[in-house]
Amino acid sequence: MATILGFTSQKMSPVEKEKAVAKFSDAISTFYQHYSVYLKTLDQVCSTDLPDCNLLFDIYVPPATPTEKKQLLVETLCSTARSIPQFGEKPVTTLFKYHEDSACGVDGKM
């Protein structure tokens, strides 16, 4: 299971955001059977990234995830972002945060 939280100060219409989430979801589906993808746009005054409009991913995965798999995931998210016109060559940062299976609940069950 993986949860991907994306944050950006890049302005996007609801349709553009929906398409971006679909692209990131397609990319993640090659790595995980169960996953969630969220993309939150922040007002530019809420970010120090100006004028770059950085894209930041917080990636929540189990701690035993192999380094090679994490590297491929980082490369895939970056190349996917590069394929989205609103991001192009803007910086993409990924941060891994870990959760044990016993620290993850879905639908009221651990």
C-alpha positions in Angstrom: 0.0 0.0 0.0 1.2 3.5 -0.8 -0.1 7.0 -0.3 1.2 9.8 -2.5 0.6 13.4 -1.5 1.6 16.0 -4.1 1.8 19.7 -3.3 2.5 22.5 -5.8 2.0 26.2 -6.2 1.5 25.8 -9.9 -1.9 27.1 -10.9 -4.0 24.4 -12.5 -7.7 24.2 -13.5 -9.8 21.4 -12.1 -9.6 19.6 -15.4 -5.8 19.9 -15.5 -5.5 18.7 -12.0 -7.8 15.7 -12.7 -5.7 14.8 -15.7 -2.5 15.1 -13.6 -3.9 12.9 -10.8 -4.9 10.3 -13.5 -1.3 10.3 -14.9 0.2 9.9 -11.5 -2.3 7.2 -10.6 -1.3 5.3 -13.7 2.3 5.6 -12.9 1.8 4.4 -9.3 -0.3 1.4 -10.3 2.8 -0.3 -11.8 4.3 -0.3 -8.3 1.4 -0.9 -5.9 -1.9 -2.7 -6.1 -3.4 -0.5 -3.4 -2.6 3.1 -3.5 -4.0 6.6 -3.1 -2.9 9.8 -5.0 -3.7 13.3 -3.9 -2.6 16.6 -5.5 -3.1 19.8 -3.6 -2.4 23.2 -5.2 -1.3 25.9 -2.8 -1.7 29.6 -3.3 1.7 31.0 -4.4 1.8 33.2 -1.3 1.8 29.9 0.7 5.1 28.7 -0.8 8.7 29.8 -0.9 9.1 28.1 -4.3 8.4 31.2 -6.4 9.0 31.4 -9.2 9.8 27.7 -9.7 6.4 26.3 -8.7 8.1 23.2 -7.3 6.2 19.9 -7.1 6.7 18.1 -3.8 5.7 14.5 -3.1 5.3 13.0 0.3 5.3 9.2 -0.3 4.1 6.9 2.4 5.2 3.3 2.0 6.2 0.3 4.2 9.7 0.7 5.7 10.9 -2.6 4.1 10.4 -1.2 0.6 13.6 -1.9 -1.3 15.8 1.0 -2.3 15.7 0.0 -6.0 11.9 0.1 -5.9 11.9 3.6 -4.3 14.4 4.8 -6.9 12.3 3.6 -9.7 9.2 5.2 -8.1 11.1 8.5 -7.8 12.2 8.3 -11.5 8.7 7.4 -12.6 7.0 10.3 -10.7 9.6 12.7 -12.1 9.2 11.6 -15.7 5.4 11.6 -15.3 5.6 15.2 -13.9 7.8 16.1 -16.9 5.1 14.9 -19.3 2.5 17.2 -17.8 2.7 20.7 -19.4 2.1 22.6 -16.2 5.2 21.1 -14.6 7.6 20.6 -17.5 11.1 20.9 -16.3 10.3 22.4 -12.9 11.9 20.9 -9.8 10.3 17.7 -8.4 11.1 16.7 -4.8 10.2 13.4 -3.2 10.2 12.6 0.5 9.6 9.1 1.8 7.7 8.6 5.0 7.3 5.1 6.3 4.5 3.2 8.0 4.3 -0.3 9.4 1.3 -2.4 8.4 0.3 -2.2 12.1 0.3 1.6 11.8 -2.1 1.7 8.9 -5.9 1.5 9.1 -8.3 1.2 6.2 -12.1 1.2 6.6 -11.7 0.8 10.4 -9.3 -2.1 10.3 -5.6 -2.3 10.9 
